[in-house]
Structures are given as C-alpha cells and as structure tokens.
Amino acid sequence: MPISDQLSILALFLPENTLRFFDVVSGMRTADQLHLTLEEKNDPPLEERHEGLPVLSKGFQDITITDFPVRGRKTTLTFRRRRWQVGDELLKRDIDLCAPGTQLEKEFGNFLKALG
C-alpha cells in the first residue's frame, strides 16, 4: 500500500487536520498502551513583515495528550511543537490541541464531559 494511502487511513484516527501540520515520526504499542509521536513540519508561520529576515529553528516543545482509547489501549499523542526566531520575534503556529484546562485531546475531552 502506498505511503499516501497509509497516511489517509491514519488520518481517520487522528484529531482533525493533524497531518496538515505534523508528520508521524514514531509509534509504540504495548499490551495496554498506544503512543504516537508527531513532529511539527518545518514550515514557519511567516507574514509579510518577516520577509527577508533570517529564520532560525529554536527547537521543540513536547506536549503529550490523552486521546480516545484504541483497541482497548490507552492512547497518548506527543506533539513536538516547533519554535522559530525571525529577527527579534519568536514564532510558533497557533494550533489548539487540548481541551481547555486539560491534557485531553479536544474531542475526547468533550466526549468525557458529555458523559458527565
């Protein structure tokens, strides 16, 4: 199966638009856990005011969230968020990953809240 088909299938299990901003870099499955690590693509959110300025990578910030269980396994996703320096400004893409005040994926947090 071609890689693009595999990614299309994987996208069905990930939060919406995840593969637009992230690449899957690793995965691990144990008897009771599934863990995926996704790394933000090296595509800084540049605006016109940044034109001509050097862009420097400033590393990653890891965010691990809990998602819906998969096949009876606790599922966690680690998002490796990039930061860039452009001139005197530190940039990061505004991507809302978690339900407010939690370390839960937004849809999973809403699901649990509905259960009450």
N, CA, C and O atoms as CSV, one atom per row, in Angstrom:
chain,resi,resn,atom,element,x,y,z
A,1,MET,N,N,0.848,-1.174,0.000
A,1,MET,CA,C,0.000,0.000,0.000
A,1,MET,C,C,0.898,1.244,0.000
A,1,MET,O,O,1.801,1.348,0.830
A,2,PRO,N,N,0.663,2.181,-0.913
A,2,PRO,CA,C,1.486,3.400,-0.960
A,2,PRO,C,C,1.391,4.203,0.342
A,2,PRO,O,O,0.378,4.166,1.041
A,3,ILE,N,N,2.466,4.923,0.647
A,3,ILE,CA,C,2.529,5.724,1.874
A,3,ILE,C,C,1.352,6.694,1.962
A,3,ILE,O,O,0.769,6.853,3.034
A,4,SER,N,N,0.994,7.344,0.855
A,4,SER,CA,C,-0.102,8.319,0.898
A,4,SER,C,C,-1.411,7.654,1.316
A,4,SER,O,O,-2.207,8.263,2.031
A,5,ASP,N,N,-1.648,6.407,0.880
A,5,ASP,CA,C,-2.845,5.681,1.297
A,5,ASP,C,C,-2.786,5.357,2.786
A,5,ASP,O,O,-3.796,5.453,3.483
A,6,GLN,N,N,-1.611,4.975,3.272
A,6,GLN,CA,C,-1.450,4.671,4.692
A,6,GLN,C,C,-1.711,5.906,5.542
A,6,GLN,O,O,-2.364,5.816,6.581
A,7,LEU,N,N,-1.202,7.070,5.106
A,7,LEU,CA,C,-1.427,8.304,5.853
A,7,LEU,C,C,-2.891,8.706,5.830
A,7,LEU,O,O,-3.404,9.230,6.819
A,8,SER,N,N,-3.569,8.469,4.716
A,8,SER,CA,C,-5.003,8.775,4.640
A,8,SER,C,C,-5.781,7.948,5.649
A,8,SER,O,O,-6.715,8.445,6.279
A,9,ILE,N,N,-5.403,6.697,5.801
A,9,ILE,CA,C,-6.066,5.825,6.774
A,9,ILE,C,C,-5.732,6.266,8.195
A,9,ILE,O,O,-6.617,6.318,9.050
A,10,LEU,N,N,-4.474,6.582,8.455
A,10,LEU,CA,C,-4.066,7.048,9.778
A,10,LEU,C,C,-4.788,8.339,10.153
A,10,LEU,O,O,-5.145,8.530,11.315
A,11,ALA,N,N,-5.006,9.223,9.185
A,11,ALA,CA,C,-5.688,10.493,9.437
A,11,ALA,C,C,-7.091,10.273,10.000
A,11,ALA,O,O,-7.611,11.134,10.710
A,12,LEU,N,N,-7.713,9.127,9.692
A,12,LEU,CA,C,-9.039,8.823,10.216
A,12,LEU,C,C,-9.029,8.655,11.733
A,12,LEU,O,O,-10.056,8.857,12.380
A,13,PHE,N,N,-7.886,8.289,12.306
A,13,PHE,CA,C,-7.777,8.025,13.735
A,13,PHE,C,C,-7.189,9.186,14.523
A,13,PHE,O,O,-7.220,9.180,15.753
A,14,LEU,N,N,-6.660,10.171,13.832
A,14,LEU,CA,C,-6.018,11.308,14.497
A,14,LEU,C,C,-6.977,12.486,14.580
A,14,LEU,O,O,-7.942,12.558,13.819
A,15,PRO,N,N,-6.714,13.419,15.509
A,15,PRO,CA,C,-7.536,14.633,15.548
A,15,PRO,C,C,-7.533,15.322,14.181
A,15,PRO,O,O,-6.551,15.256,13.442
A,16,GLU,N,N,-8.637,15.975,13.864
A,16,GLU,CA,C,-8.821,16.609,12.561
A,16,GLU,C,C,-7.663,17.550,12.217
A,16,GLU,O,O,-7.204,18.321,13.060
A,17,ASN,N,N,-7.208,17.478,10.994
A,17,ASN,CA,C,-6.140,18.324,10.432
A,17,ASN,C,C,-4.747,18.081,11.026
A,17,ASN,O,O,-3.829,18.860,10.771
A,18,THR,N,N,-4.580,17.026,11.802
A,18,THR,CA,C,-3.274,16.760,12.408
A,18,THR,C,C,-2.176,16.633,11.356
A,18,THR,O,O,-1.110,17.231,11.500
A,19,LEU,N,N,-2.424,15.869,10.311
A,19,LEU,CA,C,-1.377,15.619,9.314
A,19,LEU,C,C,-1.122,16.839,8.418
A,19,LEU,O,O,-0.180,16.844,7.625
A,20,ARG,N,N,-1.947,17.853,8.546
A,20,ARG,CA,C,-1.695,19.115,7.826
A,20,ARG,C,C,-0.473,19.825,8.414
A,20,ARG,O,O,0.298,20.449,7.686
A,21,PHE,N,N,-0.303,19.725,9.734
A,21,PHE,CA,C,0.774,20.437,10.423
A,21,PHE,C,C,1.866,19.526,10.976
A,21,PHE,O,O,2.944,20.007,11.323
A,22,PHE,N,N,1.608,18.217,11.067
A,22,PHE,CA,C,2.541,17.309,11.733
A,22,PHE,C,C,2.849,16.093,10.867
A,22,PHE,O,O,2.028,15.652,10.062
A,23,ASP,N,N,4.059,15.565,11.057
A,23,ASP,CA,C,4.468,14.291,10.473
A,23,ASP,C,C,4.564,13.271,11.602
A,23,ASP,O,O,5.028,13.595,12.696
A,24,VAL,N,N,4.131,12.050,11.344
A,24,VAL,CA,C,4.279,10.976,12.326
A,24,VAL,C,C,5.731,10.519,12.270
A,24,VAL,O,O,6.223,10.136,11.208
A,25,VAL,N,N,6.427,10.559,13.423
A,25,VAL,CA,C,7.834,10.183,13.431
A,25,VAL,C,C,8.096,8.874,14.167
A,25,VAL,O,O,9.126,8.236,13.947
A,26,SER,N,N,7.166,8.467,15.045
A,26,SER,CA,C,7.349,7.167,15.695
A,26,SER,C,C,6.042,6.703,16.312
A,26,SER,O,O,5.117,7.485,16.530
A,27,GLY,N,N,5.996,5.414,16.584
A,27,GLY,CA,C,4.842,4.824,17.228
A,27,GLY,C,C,5.282,3.633,18.061
A,27,GLY,O,O,6.259,2.955,17.744
A,28,MET,N,N,4.536,3.395,19.140
A,28,MET,CA,C,4.859,2.281,20.020
A,28,MET,C,C,3.551,1.674,20.509
A,28,MET,O,O,2.618,2.394,20.864
A,29,ARG,N,N,3.490,0.362,20.526
A,29,ARG,CA,C,2.310,-0.331,21.041
A,29,ARG,C,C,2.768,-1.372,22.044
A,29,ARG,O,O,3.640,-2.192,21.758
A,30,THR,N,N,2.166,-1.327,23.224
A,30,THR,CA,C,2.394,-2.356,24.237
A,30,THR,C,C,1.057,-3.037,24.488
A,30,THR,O,O,0.068,-2.743,23.817
A,31,ALA,N,N,1.030,-3.941,25.449
A,31,ALA,CA,C,-0.202,-4.662,25.759
A,31,ALA,C,C,-1.316,-3.723,26.208
A,31,ALA,O,O,-2.491,-4.009,25.974
A,32,ASP,N,N,-0.965,-2.599,26.852
A,32,ASP,CA,C,-2.005,-1.711,27.372
A,32,ASP,C,C,-1.903,-0.262,26.914
A,32,ASP,O,O,-2.665,0.582,27.387
A,33,GLN,N,N,-0.976,0.047,26.000
A,33,GLN,CA,C,-0.819,1.439,25.580
A,33,GLN,C,C,-0.437,1.553,24.104
A,33,GLN,O,O,0.265,0.706,23.553
A,34,LEU,N,N,-0.922,2.624,23.490
A,34,LEU,CA,C,-0.545,3.010,22.135
A,34,LEU,C,C,-0.045,4.436,22.222
A,34,LEU,O,O,-0.730,5.305,22.761
A,35,HIS,N,N,1.154,4.685,21.691
A,35,HIS,CA,C,1.725,6.030,21.760
A,35,HIS,C,C,2.265,6.420,20.385
A,35,HIS,O,O,3.033,5.674,19.777
A,36,LEU,N,N,1.860,7.589,19.902
A,36,LEU,CA,C,2.376,8.142,18.656
A,36,LEU,C,C,3.097,9.447,18.946
A,36,LEU,O,O,2.659,10.242,19.778
A,37,THR,N,N,4.204,9.657,18.253
A,37,THR,CA,C,4.918,10.929,18.339
A,37,THR,C,C,4.819,11.599,16.986
A,37,THR,O,O,5.123,11.003,15.953
A,38,LEU,N,N,4.387,12.859,17.011
A,38,LEU,CA,C,4.212,13.644,15.792
A,38,LEU,C,C,5.058,14.904,15.906
A,38,LEU,O,O,5.075,15.555,16.950
A,39,GLU,N,N,5.753,15.243,14.841
A,39,GLU,CA,C,6.653,16.398,14.838
A,39,GLU,C,C,6.102,17.457,13.881
A,39,GLU,O,O,5.757,17.162,12.737
A,40,GLU,N,N,6.027,18.695,14.372
A,40,GLU,CA,C,5.507,19.770,13.543
A,40,GLU,C,C,6.396,19.970,12.331
A,40,GLU,O,O,7.622,19.948,12.430
A,41,LYS,N,N,5.762,20.163,11.189
A,41,LYS,CA,C,6.507,20.371,9.950
A,41,LYS,C,C,7.301,21.673,10.041
A,41,LYS,O,O,6.877,22.628,10.691
A,42,ASN,N,N,8.447,21.696,9.388
A,42,ASN,CA,C,9.313,22.877,9.426
A,42,ASN,C,C,8.817,23.904,8.401
A,42,ASN,O,O,9.424,24.119,7.352
A,43,ASP,N,N,7.693,24.522,8.752
A,43,ASP,CA,C,7.032,25.496,7.893
A,43,ASP,C,C,6.584,26.665,8.769
A,43,ASP,O,O,5.431,26.713,9.197
A,44,PRO,N,N,7.495,27.613,9.040
A,44,PRO,CA,C,7.165,28.702,9.968
A,44,PRO,C,C,6.012,29.564,9.464
A,44,PRO,O,O,5.863,29.772,8.260
A,45,PRO,N,N,5.191,30.068,10.398
A,45,PRO,CA,C,4.051,30.915,10.032
A,45,PRO,C,C,4.507,32.349,9.737
A,45,PRO,O,O,4.257,33.262,10.524
A,46,LEU,N,N,5.164,32.530,8.618
A,46,LEU,CA,C,5.730,33.837,8.274
A,46,LEU,C,C,4.673,34.765,7.693
A,46,LEU,O,O,3.738,34.332,7.019
A,47,GLU,N,N,4.846,36.044,7.971
A,47,GLU,CA,C,3.986,37.082,7.420
A,47,GLU,C,C,4.853,38.025,6.593
A,47,GLU,O,O,6.077,37.895,6.575
A,48,GLU,N,N,4.216,38.976,5.908
A,48,GLU,CA,C,4.955,39.909,5.055
A,48,GLU,C,C,6.031,40.657,5.830
A,48,GLU,O,O,7.111,40.912,5.297
A,49,ARG,N,N,5.751,41.007,7.071
A,49,ARG,CA,C,6.724,41.777,7.863
A,49,ARG,C,C,8.015,40.993,8.135
A,49,ARG,O,O,9.031,41.576,8.512
A,50,HIS,N,N,7.969,39.666,7.942
A,50,HIS,CA,C,9.144,38.819,8.173
A,50,HIS,C,C,9.986,38.629,6.917
A,50,HIS,O,O,11.057,38.025,6.961
A,51,GLU,N,N,9.488,39.154,5.790
A,51,GLU,CA,C,10.158,38.949,4.511
A,51,GLU,C,C,11.607,39.438,4.559
A,51,GLU,O,O,11.883,40.558,4.988
A,52,GLY,N,N,12.517,38.585,4.116
A,52,GLY,CA,C,13.933,38.936,4.053
A,52,GLY,C,C,14.706,38.706,5.341
A,52,GLY,O,O,15.933,38.810,5.345
A,53,LEU,N,N,14.014,38.394,6.442
A,53,LEU,CA,C,14.694,38.162,7.720
A,53,LEU,C,C,15.110,36.696,7.824
A,53,LEU,O,O,14.406,35.819,7.326
A,54,PRO,N,N,16.241,36.424,8.463
A,54,PRO,CA,C,16.654,35.026,8.635
A,54,PRO,C,C,15.719,34.293,9.595
A,54,PRO,O,O,15.251,34.865,10.579
A,55,VAL,N,N,15.455,33.027,9.298
A,55,VAL,CA,C,14.594,32.186,10.126
A,55,VAL,C,C,15.479,31.139,10.795
A,55,VAL,O,O,16.142,30.353,10.120
A,56,LEU,N,N,15.483,31.136,12.119
A,56,LEU,CA,C,16.294,30.185,12.879
A,56,LEU,C,C,15.390,29.247,13.666
A,56,LEU,O,O,14.468,29.695,14.349
A,57,SER,N,N,15.649,27.956,13.572
A,57,SER,CA,C,14.905,26.996,14.376
A,57,SER,C,C,15.351,27.118,15.823
A,57,SER,O,O,16.546,27.193,16.106
A,58,LYS,N,N,14.398,27.137,16.734
A,58,LYS,CA,C,14.704,27.251,18.159
A,58,LYS,C,C,14.271,26.011,18.932
A,58,LYS,O,O,14.012,26.073,20.134
A,59,GLY,N,N,14.197,24.890,18.228
A,59,GLY,CA,C,13.925,23.625,18.903
A,59,GLY,C,C,12.449,23.313,19.030
A,59,GLY,O,O,11.603,23.881,18.338
A,60,PHE,N,N,12.167,22.389,19.940
A,60,PHE,CA,C,10.826,21.842,20.099
A,60,PHE,C,C,10.338,21.990,21.531
A,60,PHE,O,O,11.125,22.088,22.472
A,61,GLN,N,N,9.032,22.002,21.667
A,61,GLN,CA,C,8.369,21.876,22.963
A,61,GLN,C,C,7.434,20.689,22.826
A,61,GLN,O,O,6.571,20.688,21.949
A,62,ASP,N,N,7.584,19.681,23.671
A,62,ASP,CA,C,6.752,18.489,23.595
A,62,ASP,C,C,5.487,18.663,24.427
A,62,ASP,O,O,5.531,19.119,25.570
A,63,ILE,N,N,4.359,18.289,23.828
A,63,ILE,CA,C,3.066,18.300,24.507
A,63,ILE,C,C,2.478,16.902,24.344
A,63,ILE,O,O,2.260,16.447,23.221
A,64,THR,N,N,2.220,16.221,25.455
A,64,THR,CA,C,1.631,14.882,25.399
A,64,THR,C,C,0.194,14.969,25.883
A,64,THR,O,O,-0.086,15.487,26.964
A,65,ILE,N,N,-0.719,14.449,25.057
A,65,ILE,CA,C,-2.133,14.480,25.403
A,65,ILE,C,C,-2.708,13.068,25.320
A,65,ILE,O,O,-2.170,12.198,24.636
A,66,THR,N,N,-3.807,12.868,26.030
A,66,THR,CA,C,-4.515,11.594,26.023
A,66,THR,C,C,-5.640,11.679,25.012
A,66,THR,O,O,-6.370,12.669,24.973
A,67,ASP,N,N,-5.783,10.653,24.196
A,67,ASP,CA,C,-6.814,10.610,23.172
A,67,ASP,C,C,-7.742,9.419,23.450
A,67,ASP,O,O,-7.551,8.695,24.427
A,68,PHE,N,N,-8.742,9.221,22.590
A,68,PHE,CA,C,-9.649,8.088,22.716
A,68,PHE,C,C,-8.844,6.788,22.763
A,68,PHE,O,O,-7.855,6.655,22.042
A,69,PRO,N,N,-9.247,5.835,23.593
A,69,PRO,CA,C,-8.582,4.526,23.580
A,69,PRO,C,C,-8.731,3.861,22.207
A,69,PRO,O,O,-9.749,4.025,21.534
A,70,VAL,N,N,-7.722,3.125,21.812
A,70,VAL,CA,C,-7.741,2.399,20.545
A,70,VAL,C,C,-7.528,0.923,20.849
A,70,VAL,O,O,-6.533,0.546,21.467
A,71,ARG,N,N,-8.456,0.100,20.414
A,71,ARG,CA,C,-8.361,-1.343,20.617
A,71,ARG,C,C,-8.091,-1.698,22.084
A,71,ARG,O,O,-7.313,-2.607,22.375
A,72,GLY,N,N,-8.744,-0.968,23.011
A,72,GLY,CA,C,-8.607,-1.252,24.438
A,72,GLY,C,C,-7.306,-0.764,25.050
A,72,GLY,O,O,-6.994,-1.103,26.191
A,73,ARG,N,N,-6.549,0.021,24.312
A,73,ARG,CA,C,-5.273,0.531,24.819
A,73,ARG,C,C,-5.376,2.023,25.105
A,73,ARG,O,O,-5.968,2.770,24.326
A,74,LYS,N,N,-4.799,2.455,26.223
A,74,LYS,CA,C,-4.685,3.882,26.496
A,74,LYS,C,C,-3.889,4.497,25.340
A,74,LYS,O,O,-2.848,3.968,24.949
A,75,THR,N,N,-4.374,5.602,24.801
A,75,THR,CA,C,-3.727,6.215,23.646
A,75,THR,C,C,-3.210,7.591,24.014
A,75,THR,O,O,-3.962,8.443,24.488
A,76,THR,N,N,-1.918,7.803,23.793
A,76,THR,CA,C,-1.324,9.118,24.017
A,76,THR,C,C,-0.645,9.577,22.735
A,76,THR,O,O,-0.099,8.786,21.966
A,77,LEU,N,N,-0.703,10.881,22.539
A,77,LEU,CA,C,-0.078,11.510,21.383
A,77,LEU,C,C,0.891,12.561,21.893
A,77,LEU,O,O,0.506,13.441,22.663
A,78,THR,N,N,2.152,12.478,21.469
A,78,THR,CA,C,3.108,13.520,21.800
A,78,THR,C,C,3.314,14.365,20.561
A,78,THR,O,O,3.757,13.883,19.519
A,79,PHE,N,N,2.981,15.640,20.700
A,79,PHE,CA,C,3.170,16.607,19.623
A,79,PHE,C,C,4.441,17.380,19.909
A,79,PHE,O,O,4.546,18.052,20.935
A,80,ARG,N,N,5.406,17.289,19.009
A,80,ARG,CA,C,6.659,18.043,19.135
A,80,ARG,C,C,6.453,19.359,18.382
A,80,ARG,O,O,6.571,19.411,17.158
A,81,ARG,N,N,6.142,20.427,19.138
A,81,ARG,CA,C,5.833,21.737,18.571
A,81,ARG,C,C,7.122,22.503,18.301
A,81,ARG,O,O,8.002,22.573,19.159
A,82,ARG,N,N,7.228,23.072,17.114
A,82,ARG,CA,C,8.409,23.855,16.736
A,82,ARG,C,C,8.273,25.302,17.161
A,82,ARG,O,O,7.173,25.828,17.328
A,83,ARG,N,N,9.429,25.928,17.329
A,83,ARG,CA,C,9.517,27.374,17.538
A,83,ARG,C,C,10.594,27.897,16.603
A,83,ARG,O,O,11.604,27.237,16.359
A,84,TRP,N,N,10.357,29.098,16.083
A,84,TRP,CA,C,11.309,29.724,15.176
A,84,TRP,C,C,11.584,31.150,15.645
A,84,TRP,O,O,10.713,31.812,16.210
A,85,GLN,N,N,12.799,31.607,15.403
A,85,GLN,CA,C,13.123,33.005,15.664
A,85,GLN,C,C,13.285,33.685,14.317
A,85,GLN,O,O,14.036,33.229,13.455
A,86,VAL,N,N,12.561,34.794,14.155
A,86,VAL,CA,C,12.632,35.605,12.951
A,86,VAL,C,C,12.917,37.025,13.420
A,86,VAL,O,O,12.056,37.683,14.004
A,87,GLY,N,N,14.131,37.489,13.160
A,87,GLY,CA,C,14.532,38.783,13.704
A,87,GLY,C,C,14.530,38.696,15.221
A,87,GLY,O,O,15.168,37.814,15.795
A,88,ASP,N,N,13.809,39.613,15.878
A,88,ASP,CA,C,13.705,39.628,17.342
A,88,ASP,C,C,12.474,38.890,17.853
A,88,ASP,O,O,12.227,38.853,19.059
A,89,GLU,N,N,11.709,38.309,16.951
A,89,GLU,CA,C,10.432,37.706,17.309
A,89,GLU,C,C,10.529,36.184,17.357
A,89,GLU,O,O,11.140,35.565,16.486
A,90,LEU,N,N,9.923,35.589,18.380
A,90,LEU,CA,C,9.841,34.136,18.498
A,90,LEU,C,C,8.458,33.708,18.008
A,90,LEU,O,O,7.442,34.162,18.534
A,91,LEU,N,N,8.421,32.840,17.005
A,91,LEU,CA,C,7.162,32.426,16.392
A,91,LEU,C,C,6.830,30.985,16.723
A,91,LEU,O,O,7.714,30.139,16.863
A,92,LYS,N,N,5.541,30.725,16.844
A,92,LYS,CA,C,5.030,29.357,16.878
A,92,LYS,C,C,3.653,29.403,16.254
A,92,LYS,O,O,2.956,30.416,16.320
A,93,ARG,N,N,3.273,28.304,15.653
A,93,ARG,CA,C,1.974,28.215,14.995
A,93,ARG,C,C,0.891,28.052,16.061
A,93,ARG,O,O,1.087,27.329,17.038
A,94,ASP,N,N,-0.235,28.712,15.879
A,94,ASP,CA,C,-1.351,28.627,16.814
A,94,ASP,C,C,-2.208,27.417,16.453
A,94,ASP,O,O,-3.088,27.499,15.597
A,95,ILE,N,N,-1.938,26.291,17.120
A,95,ILE,CA,C,-2.678,25.058,16.885
A,95,ILE,C,C,-3.271,24.635,18.226
A,95,ILE,O,O,-2.540,24.379,19.182
A,96,ASP,N,N,-4.581,24.563,18.289
A,96,ASP,CA,C,-5.293,24.209,19.514
A,96,ASP,C,C,-5.379,22.685,19.607
A,96,ASP,O,O,-6.140,22.060,18.869
A,97,LEU,N,N,-4.604,22.091,20.508
A,97,LEU,CA,C,-4.541,20.630,20.609
A,97,LEU,C,C,-5.379,20.048,21.740
A,97,LEU,O,O,-5.943,18.963,21.596
A,98,CYS,N,N,-5.469,20.758,22.866
A,98,CYS,CA,C,-6.079,20.206,24.079
A,98,CYS,C,C,-7.389,20.898,24.406
A,98,CYS,O,O,-7.619,22.051,24.038
A,99,ALA,N,N,-8.245,20.161,25.110
A,99,ALA,CA,C,-9.430,20.772,25.700
A,99,ALA,C,C,-8.938,21.732,26.784
A,99,ALA,O,O,-7.989,21.407,27.497
A,100,PRO,N,N,-9.560,22.906,26.927
A,100,PRO,CA,C,-9.094,23.897,27.912
A,100,PRO,C,C,-8.960,23.319,29.312
A,100,PRO,O,O,-9.871,22.659,29.811
A,101,GLY,N,N,-7.813,23.573,29.943
A,101,GLY,CA,C,-7.561,23.140,31.310
A,101,GLY,C,C,-7.279,21.662,31.480
A,101,GLY,O,O,-7.286,21.154,32.602
A,102,THR,N,N,-7.027,20.954,30.367
A,102,THR,CA,C,-6.782,19.513,30.449
A,102,THR,C,C,-5.575,19.135,29.607
A,102,THR,O,O,-5.010,19.971,28.902
A,103,GLN,N,N,-5.194,17.895,29.683
A,103,GLN,CA,C,-4.214,17.299,28.782
A,103,GLN,C,C,-4.915,16.256,27.918
A,103,GLN,O,O,-4.331,15.240,27.540
A,104,LEU,N,N,-6.194,16.536,27.614
A,104,LEU,CA,C,-7.004,15.643,26.796
A,104,LEU,C,C,-7.196,16.250,25.422
A,104,LEU,O,O,-7.352,17.464,25.288
A,105,GLU,N,N,-7.186,15.406,24.397
A,105,GLU,CA,C,-7.489,15.868,23.050
A,105,GLU,C,C,-8.892,16.473,23.087
A,105,GLU,O,O,-9.757,15.978,23.809
A,106,LYS,N,N,-9.126,17.537,22.319
A,106,LYS,CA,C,-10.381,18.297,22.406
A,106,LYS,C,C,-11.626,17.423,22.277
A,106,LYS,O,O,-12.525,17.512,23.113
A,107,GLU,N,N,-11.696,16.582,21.246
A,107,GLU,CA,C,-12.883,15.752,21.038
A,107,GLU,C,C,-13.068,14.748,22.176
A,107,GLU,O,O,-14.193,14.484,22.600
A,108,PHE,N,N,-11.962,14.192,22.666
A,108,PHE,CA,C,-12.040,13.241,23.780
A,108,PHE,C,C,-12.523,13.956,25.041
A,108,PHE,O,O,-13.345,13.414,25.780
A,109,GLY,N,N,-12.023,15.160,25.292
A,109,GLY,CA,C,-12.466,15.950,26.434
A,109,GLY,C,C,-13.957,16.253,26.363
A,109,GLY,O,O,-14.659,16.152,27.369
A,110,ASN,N,N,-14.444,16.622,25.186
A,110,ASN,CA,C,-15.876,16.897,25.012
A,110,ASN,C,C,-16.713,15.636,25.223
A,110,ASN,O,O,-17.799,15.690,25.799
A,111,PHE,N,N,-16.193,14.495,24.750
A,111,PHE,CA,C,-16.881,13.215,24.929
A,111,PHE,C,C,-17.024,12.895,26.426
A,111,PHE,O,O,-18.107,12.534,26.886
A,112,LEU,N,N,-15.934,13.029,27.174
A,112,LEU,CA,C,-15.985,12.726,28.610
A,112,LEU,C,C,-16.898,13.700,29.339
A,112,LEU,O,O,-17.618,13.310,30.258
A,113,LYS,N,N,-16.869,14.966,28.932
A,113,LYS,CA,C,-17.737,15.978,29.561
A,113,LYS,C,C,-19.198,15.625,29.332
A,113,LYS,O,O,-20.016,15.792,30.237
A,114,ALA,N,N,-19.545,15.143,28.146
A,114,ALA,CA,C,-20.920,14.770,27.830
A,114,ALA,C,C,-21.375,13.569,28.673
A,114,ALA,O,O,-22.561,13.437,28.977
A,115,LEU,N,N,-20.430,12.699,29.047
A,115,LEU,CA,C,-20.781,11.552,29.890
A,115,LEU,C,C,-21.144,11.998,31.297
A,115,LEU,O,O,-21.870,11.320,32.024
A,116,GLY,N,N,-20.602,13.189,31.664
A,116,GLY,CA,C,-20.992,13.854,32.875
A,116,GLY,C,C,-20.427,13.521,34.152
A,116,GLY,O,O,-20.793,14.119,35.164
